[in-house]
Amino acid sequence: MSGPLRLDASDPRFADAFTTLVEARRESDDDVSRDVTAILKRVRAEGDAALAALTLDFDKHDLDTTGWRVPREECQAALEGLSPELRSAIELAATRIRTFHLKQKPVDSDSTDDAGVRLGSRWSAVDAAGVYVPGGRAAYPSSVLMNAIPAKVAGVERLVMVTPTPRGETNPLVLAAAEIAGVDEVWRVGGAQAIAALAYGTDRIKPVDVVTGPGNAWVAEAKRQLYGVVGIDMVAGPSEIVVVADADNDPEWIAADLLSQAEHDPTSQSILFTDDTAFADKVADAVLRQINVLATGETAGTSWADNGAIILVADLMDALPLVDRLAPEHLELAVADPEPFFAKVRHAGSIFLGRYTPEAVGDYVAGPNHVLPTGRRARFSSGLSVLDFMKRTSFLQCTPAALRQIGPAAVALAGAEGLPAHALSVAIRLDH
């Protein structure tokens, strides 16, 4: 197996090489976009018939035989069938996620300013939300909790889950998590066609207002194309982790952290910044040793060889501007005192502070959401939150006295913009 990219910030060619790394594209191509466009058009035109045909093609089962919707009783049975240890783990995760997201609920505002104008904003949940939960390689109960719980905390009344069930087989952990999280409907459909069903609606599946959740390149592209028809959380790409680590770390720990994302998919990316060449070599050796014993070693090995990088800097603080350019999904600051580093980082989806905070704990039980921006989108977007399932409505109220005070300025501005009806709608009240 070839090793990852090795860069040294002191090399005269480093700037160009690092720019190439930053700008490398690991997401969907034009073929995916064309395929998704065709699928969306088909679902919009044919509805349930298209869902049935595409499910038969991709997931190899007949929805009329296996059942379109998973009954609530099956979800309850899945929960009851868990081992006590696993049920306790899922319930702990759900409790911590719920507690964290409850603190995100926004507060309405209502006040009267010096001109006597009442101003404010009111927050309300969307009526219905859809959660996509991957199947196949990535059937994760944690994704159910991270998407569904914020929706319910926001106050969403109808929460719909879609998930592919290859050959009709459901994942009991996913169903158990859906029961714990309070999902109202579970449908056995996946892929771009499931996103289309949530956005457009079919005879069976009523449309929703917001769609969230991770998926493969086709799912991500479907969300991108349907934004505007329906709200989305983000367009998620391959997983990423950046680790900033000094030589006082155990190289085996850091290797495991890098592989925690590499094992997701061959297109995932893991990058190490360090200020010690010998430590960098030890981590690289540890990665190869661990790959050889991981059940996911083939996937992790491809990811590490094709997309991984080890970057040597003279001082770890020098890594931070480079980290900001990468704007990674996950950032670990594996140093004794992470606070000075934390203070200087501007762009990252989620940051893990200190040697005892591996990214993986955030994937499951810490509380903050693990649905995070990828592909450098942390420069301008945030992880999934309660706010993704809510919208803000502003309101205002003028008394006659308040309108007399601010109205003339509105009339002047409307006139300057050449909109006489705007001006009249204010002026006619002033005359009265």
PLY file of the C-alpha trace (Angstrom):
ply
format ascii 1.0
element vertex 432
property float x
property float y
property float z
element edge 431
property int vertex1
property int vertex2
end_header
0.00 0.00 0.00
1.32 3.44 -0.91
1.56 5.94 1.89
-0.35 9.21 2.30
0.81 12.54 0.96
3.73 13.94 3.00
4.28 17.71 3.03
6.76 19.93 4.86
5.78 23.56 5.37
9.45 24.58 5.07
9.67 23.23 1.52
9.69 26.02 -1.11
7.06 24.07 -3.07
4.76 23.68 -0.07
2.36 26.52 -0.90
1.46 25.07 -4.28
1.24 21.51 -2.97
-1.01 22.53 -0.08
-3.28 24.53 -2.39
-3.67 21.42 -4.54
-4.63 19.45 -1.42
-7.16 22.06 -0.34
-8.78 22.29 -3.75
-8.90 18.55 -4.46
-12.45 17.54 -5.34
-13.76 14.31 -3.83
-17.46 14.81 -4.44
-20.05 13.90 -7.06
-19.30 14.26 -10.75
-21.39 15.26 -13.75
-22.62 11.68 -14.24
-24.10 11.64 -10.74
-25.80 14.97 -11.40
-27.39 13.70 -14.63
-28.53 10.46 -13.00
-30.13 12.33 -10.12
-31.90 14.79 -12.41
-33.47 11.88 -14.26
-34.56 10.18 -11.03
-36.15 13.35 -9.66
-38.11 13.92 -12.87
-39.31 10.32 -12.83
-40.51 10.44 -9.23
-42.28 13.75 -9.78
-44.06 12.35 -12.85
-44.78 8.79 -11.70
-44.89 9.02 -7.91
-45.18 5.70 -6.08
-44.76 3.70 -9.28
-41.31 5.21 -9.75
-40.40 4.53 -6.11
-41.42 0.88 -6.47
-39.48 0.40 -9.71
-36.33 2.14 -8.46
-36.41 0.23 -5.17
-36.63 -3.03 -7.10
-33.68 -1.95 -9.28
-31.39 -0.68 -6.53
-32.44 -2.51 -3.35
-33.68 -5.73 -4.95
-37.05 -6.03 -3.25
-40.69 -5.43 -4.12
-42.26 -2.82 -1.86
-45.71 -4.30 -2.40
-44.39 -7.57 -0.93
-42.03 -6.38 1.81
-44.22 -3.42 2.74
-43.80 0.28 2.04
-43.99 1.47 5.61
-42.40 -0.09 8.66
-45.12 -0.57 11.31
-44.65 1.14 14.66
-44.88 -2.30 16.29
-41.74 -3.39 14.44
-39.84 -0.39 15.77
-41.05 -1.11 19.29
-40.07 -4.78 18.96
-36.62 -3.76 17.72
-36.14 -1.62 20.80
-37.34 -4.36 23.12
-35.02 -6.84 21.40
-31.83 -4.93 22.12
-29.39 -6.26 24.67
-29.54 -4.31 27.95
-26.04 -2.91 27.31
-26.85 -1.65 23.82
-30.23 -0.24 24.84
-28.58 1.61 27.69
-25.98 3.03 25.31
-28.58 4.28 22.83
-30.72 5.76 25.60
-27.69 7.53 27.09
-26.83 8.97 23.68
-30.42 10.09 23.13
-30.59 11.78 26.53
-27.33 13.66 26.02
-28.25 14.73 22.48
-31.68 15.93 23.64
-30.21 17.86 26.58
-27.66 19.62 24.38
-30.18 20.56 21.71
-32.76 21.85 24.20
-30.28 24.63 24.95
-30.40 25.70 21.30
-34.09 26.63 21.28
-34.35 30.30 20.38
-36.32 32.86 22.37
-39.01 35.09 20.87
-38.51 38.84 21.08
-41.12 41.59 21.51
-40.29 45.18 22.37
-41.27 48.78 21.66
-38.60 51.23 20.51
-38.18 54.95 21.20
-40.39 55.86 18.23
-43.24 53.83 19.71
-43.00 51.03 17.11
-43.56 47.51 18.38
-40.93 45.16 16.90
-40.19 41.50 17.38
-39.76 38.02 16.04
-41.48 34.74 16.70
-39.99 31.30 16.18
-42.01 28.27 15.09
-41.24 24.74 13.95
-41.89 23.55 10.41
-44.97 21.37 10.09
-43.18 18.28 8.78
-39.58 17.16 8.39
-37.93 14.25 6.64
-34.86 12.42 7.89
-32.72 10.37 5.54
-30.88 7.48 7.18
-28.31 5.62 5.06
-28.48 1.89 4.52
-26.06 -0.65 3.15
-22.48 0.29 4.06
-23.70 3.02 6.40
-26.67 1.91 8.51
-26.19 4.04 11.59
-28.60 4.40 14.53
-26.55 7.40 15.62
-27.66 9.22 12.45
-31.29 8.67 13.45
-30.73 10.20 16.88
-28.71 13.15 15.57
-31.33 14.10 12.99
-34.60 13.16 14.64
-34.04 14.46 18.17
-33.34 18.10 17.16
-36.48 18.00 15.00
-38.61 16.85 17.90
-36.97 19.35 20.26
-37.87 22.07 17.75
-41.50 20.97 17.91
-41.94 19.26 14.53
-45.27 17.43 14.64
-44.75 15.02 11.73
-41.31 13.47 11.47
-40.76 11.08 8.56
-37.79 8.74 8.17
-36.76 7.19 4.86
-34.12 4.50 4.74
-33.09 1.95 2.12
-33.59 -1.69 3.11
-31.42 -3.82 0.79
-33.32 -6.99 -0.15
-36.06 -5.83 2.20
-34.00 -6.29 5.35
-34.39 -3.62 8.00
-31.68 -2.72 10.50
-33.08 -3.30 14.00
-30.72 -0.74 15.54
-32.02 1.93 13.17
-35.62 1.05 13.98
-34.90 1.04 17.72
-33.29 4.47 17.45
-36.32 5.73 15.51
-38.59 4.58 18.33
-36.45 6.27 20.99
-36.21 9.50 18.98
-39.95 9.75 18.35
-40.06 9.25 14.58
-43.67 9.18 13.35
-43.31 7.39 9.98
-40.64 5.02 8.63
-40.57 4.22 4.91
-38.50 1.53 3.16
-37.21 3.76 0.38
-33.77 5.23 -0.13
-31.50 6.99 -2.58
-32.26 10.11 -4.59
-35.78 8.80 -5.15
-36.50 8.98 -1.42
-35.41 12.62 -1.28
-37.68 13.33 -4.26
-40.62 11.66 -2.52
-40.08 13.78 0.60
-39.84 16.97 -1.45
-42.61 16.44 -4.00
-44.81 13.98 -2.14
-46.51 10.91 -3.59
-49.86 9.26 -3.00
-48.37 7.35 -0.07
-45.69 9.70 1.25
-46.90 13.22 1.94
-44.38 16.03 1.34
-42.32 17.62 4.09
-40.88 21.08 4.58
-37.28 20.22 5.47
-35.07 17.23 4.62
-31.95 16.42 6.63
-29.53 13.55 6.99
-26.39 12.15 5.38
-26.22 9.88 2.36
-24.14 8.90 -0.63
-23.26 11.12 -3.58
-26.70 10.60 -5.18
-28.53 11.57 -2.00
-26.36 14.67 -1.54
-26.91 15.70 -5.15
-30.67 15.17 -4.84
-30.75 17.48 -1.83
-28.74 20.08 -3.72
-31.07 19.99 -6.73
-34.23 20.06 -4.61
-33.22 22.94 -2.37
-35.92 25.55 -2.78
-38.61 22.94 -3.32
-37.79 21.84 0.21
-35.42 23.09 2.88
-32.24 21.10 3.52
-29.64 20.99 6.24
-26.59 20.95 3.96
-25.02 19.19 0.99
-22.80 16.67 2.72
-19.71 15.21 1.09
-17.13 12.63 2.17
-16.11 12.60 5.85
-13.04 14.52 7.00
-10.81 14.77 10.04
-7.82 16.99 10.76
-5.67 16.22 13.80
-3.18 18.70 15.23
-0.88 16.68 17.50
2.46 17.07 19.23
4.99 14.34 19.97
3.73 13.82 23.52
0.75 11.91 22.13
0.62 8.15 21.84
0.98 7.53 18.08
-1.43 4.60 18.31
-4.15 6.93 19.61
-3.64 9.43 16.80
-3.56 6.66 14.21
-6.90 5.37 15.49
-8.35 8.88 15.29
-7.25 9.27 11.68
-8.72 5.89 10.77
-12.02 6.69 12.51
-12.92 8.78 9.48
-10.94 6.88 6.84
-13.05 3.77 7.49
-16.26 5.58 6.46
-15.59 5.56 2.75
-12.69 5.38 0.25
-13.25 9.08 -0.48
-12.96 10.16 3.18
-9.96 12.25 4.18
-7.69 12.19 7.24
-4.92 14.77 7.75
-2.30 15.04 10.51
-0.42 18.24 11.37
2.59 17.78 13.65
5.84 19.53 14.47
7.90 16.36 14.94
9.20 14.23 12.07
9.85 11.17 14.19
6.32 11.31 15.61
4.90 11.65 12.11
6.73 8.46 11.12
5.44 6.63 14.19
1.86 7.62 13.42
2.23 6.51 9.80
3.56 3.13 10.96
0.73 2.79 13.51
-1.88 3.54 10.85
-0.58 0.74 8.66
-0.54 -1.70 11.58
-4.11 -0.86 12.54
-5.35 -1.07 8.95
-4.13 -4.65 8.81
-6.40 -5.70 11.69
-9.46 -3.55 11.05
-12.53 -5.19 9.58
-12.87 -1.96 7.60
-9.19 -2.04 6.64
-9.70 -2.17 2.89
-11.86 0.96 2.88
-9.65 2.76 5.40
-6.51 1.82 3.52
-7.80 3.20 0.24
-8.90 6.42 1.91
-5.56 6.86 3.67
-3.50 6.13 0.57
-5.57 8.23 -1.82
-6.65 11.17 0.32
-4.65 11.12 3.57
-1.86 13.57 4.38
0.81 14.17 7.00
1.99 17.77 7.18
5.07 18.87 9.10
5.14 22.42 10.52
7.91 24.18 12.47
5.48 25.15 15.23
2.01 23.73 15.85
0.54 27.24 15.91
1.66 27.52 12.29
-0.85 24.78 11.45
-3.88 26.88 12.37
-4.03 29.14 9.28
-3.68 25.97 7.20
-6.50 24.32 9.16
-8.71 27.34 8.47
-8.07 26.95 4.75
-9.17 23.31 4.95
-12.21 24.23 7.11
-12.54 20.56 8.12
-15.64 18.74 9.25
-13.84 17.52 12.39
-10.78 19.05 14.06
-8.92 17.43 16.93
-6.52 19.59 18.95
-4.52 16.81 20.62
-2.27 18.95 22.80
-1.84 19.44 26.55
-3.40 22.92 26.53
-5.81 23.24 23.60
-7.31 26.60 24.60
-4.76 28.87 22.83
-5.23 26.80 19.67
-9.01 26.77 20.02
-9.05 30.56 20.31
-7.32 30.96 16.95
-9.33 28.48 14.86
-12.13 30.08 12.85
-13.34 27.42 10.43
-14.26 23.89 11.52
-17.51 21.96 11.79
-16.77 20.65 15.28
-13.65 20.91 17.45
-12.42 18.28 19.91
-10.23 19.66 22.65
-7.35 17.78 24.28
-5.88 14.31 24.16
-8.87 12.57 25.75
-11.53 13.85 23.35
-11.47 11.61 20.27
-13.77 12.61 17.42
-15.60 9.29 17.76
-17.07 10.26 21.14
-18.77 13.14 19.35
-20.28 10.75 16.82
-22.26 9.00 19.53
-22.71 10.24 23.06
-21.18 13.67 23.69
-24.30 15.65 22.73
-23.37 18.11 19.95
-24.60 17.11 16.52
-22.44 14.96 14.28
-24.12 16.12 11.05
-21.50 18.67 10.02
-20.41 20.66 6.96
-17.83 18.99 4.72
-15.90 20.03 1.63
-14.67 23.33 3.19
-18.28 24.44 3.80
-17.48 25.09 7.47
-16.24 28.46 6.16
-19.87 29.56 5.87
-22.16 26.96 7.41
-22.76 25.11 10.66
-23.67 21.67 11.88
-27.25 20.49 12.15
-29.20 22.14 14.97
-32.69 22.79 16.26
-32.75 25.94 14.10
-32.71 23.82 10.92
-36.24 22.72 11.81
-37.53 26.20 12.72
-38.14 29.52 11.04
-38.36 33.06 12.33
-41.26 35.38 11.57
-40.75 39.06 12.27
-43.62 41.37 13.23
-44.19 45.07 13.79
-46.98 47.37 14.89
-47.27 51.14 14.57
-49.52 53.39 16.58
-50.72 56.59 14.84
-48.04 58.51 16.70
-45.32 56.04 15.72
-46.31 56.15 12.05
-46.22 59.97 12.13
-42.68 59.78 13.46
-41.15 57.30 11.00
-43.61 57.42 8.08
-42.29 60.56 6.32
-38.90 58.88 5.87
-40.60 55.86 4.28
-42.49 58.17 1.89
-39.25 59.89 0.91
-37.43 56.62 0.26
-40.33 55.16 -1.74
-40.40 58.27 -3.89
-36.66 58.07 -4.48
-37.06 54.48 -5.64
-39.85 55.38 -8.05
-42.54 53.39 -6.24
-45.48 55.77 -5.80
-47.93 53.17 -4.48
-45.49 52.39 -1.68
-45.32 56.07 -0.83
-49.09 56.47 -1.02
-49.82 53.54 1.30
-47.92 55.38 4.03
-48.79 58.96 3.13
-52.53 58.32 2.98
-52.42 57.30 6.63
-50.35 60.32 7.58
-52.90 62.63 5.96
-55.65 60.94 7.98
0 1
1 2
2 3
3 4
4 5
5 6
6 7
7 8
8 9
9 10
10 11
11 12
12 13
13 14
14 15
15 16
16 17
17 18
18 19
19 20
20 21
21 22
22 23
23 24
24 25
25 26
26 27
27 28
28 29
29 30
30 31
31 32
32 33
33 34
34 35
35 36
36 37
37 38
38 39
39 40
40 41
41 42
42 43
43 44
44 45
45 46
46 47
47 48
48 49
49 50
50 51
51 52
52 53
53 54
54 55
55 56
56 57
57 58
58 59
59 60
60 61
61 62
62 63
63 64
64 65
65 66
66 67
67 68
68 69
69 70
70 71
71 72
72 73
73 74
74 75
75 76
76 77
77 78
78 79
79 80
80 81
81 82
82 83
83 84
84 85
85 86
86 87
87 88
88 89
89 90
90 91
91 92
92 93
93 94
94 95
95 96
96 97
97 98
98 99
99 100
100 101
101 102
102 103
103 104
104 105
105 106
106 107
107 108
108 109
109 110
110 111
111 112
112 113
113 114
114 115
115 116
116 117
117 118
118 119
119 120
120 121
121 122
122 123
123 124
124 125
125 126
126 127
127 128
128 129
129 130
130 131
131 132
132 133
133 134
134 135
135 136
136 137
137 138
138 139
139 140
140 141
141 142
142 143
143 144
144 145
145 146
146 147
147 148
148 149
149 150
150 151
151 152
152 153
153 154
154 155
155 156
156 157
157 158
158 159
159 160
160 161
161 162
162 163
163 164
164 165
165 166
166 167
167 168
168 169
169 170
170 171
171 172
172 173
173 174
174 175
175 176
176 177
177 178
178 179
179 180
180 181
181 182
182 183
183 184
184 185
185 186
186 187
187 188
188 189
189 190
190 191
191 192
192 193
193 194
194 195
195 196
196 197
197 198
198 199
199 200
200 201
201 202
202 203
203 204
204 205
205 206
206 207
207 208
208 209
209 210
210 211
211 212
212 213
213 214
214 215
215 216
216 217
217 218
218 219
219 220
220 221
221 222
222 223
223 224
224 225
225 226
226 227
227 228
228 229
229 230
230 231
231 232
232 233
233 234
234 235
235 236
236 237
237 238
238 239
239 240
240 241
241 242
242 243
243 244
244 245
245 246
246 247
247 248
248 249
249 250
250 251
251 252
252 253
253 254
254 255
255 256
256 257
257 258
258 259
259 260
260 261
261 262
262 263
263 264
264 265
265 266
266 267
267 268
268 269
269 270
270 271
271 272
272 273
273 274
274 275
275 276
276 277
277 278
278 279
279 280
280 281
281 282
282 283
283 284
284 285
285 286
286 287
287 288
288 289
289 290
290 291
291 292
292 293
293 294
294 295
295 296
296 297
297 298
298 299
299 300
300 301
301 302
302 303
303 304
304 305
305 306
306 307
307 308
308 309
309 310
310 311
311 312
312 313
313 314
314 315
315 316
316 317
317 318
318 319
319 320
320 321
321 322
322 323
323 324
324 325
325 326
326 327
327 328
328 329
329 330
330 331
331 332
332 333
333 334
334 335
335 336
336 337
337 338
338 339
339 340
340 341
341 342
342 343
343 344
344 345
345 346
346 347
347 348
348 349
349 350
350 351
351 352
352 353
353 354
354 355
355 356
356 357
357 358
358 359
359 360
360 361
361 362
362 363
363 364
364 365
365 366
366 367
367 368
368 369
369 370
370 371
371 372
372 373
373 374
374 375
375 376
376 377
377 378
378 379
379 380
380 381
381 382
382 383
383 384
384 385
385 386
386 387
387 388
388 389
389 390
390 391
391 392
392 393
393 394
394 395
395 396
396 397
397 398
398 399
399 400
400 401
401 402
402 403
403 404
404 405
405 406
406 407
407 408
408 409
409 410
410 411
411 412
412 413
413 414
414 415
415 416
416 417
417 418
418 419
419 420
420 421
421 422
422 423
423 424
424 425
425 426
426 427
427 428
428 429
429 430
430 431
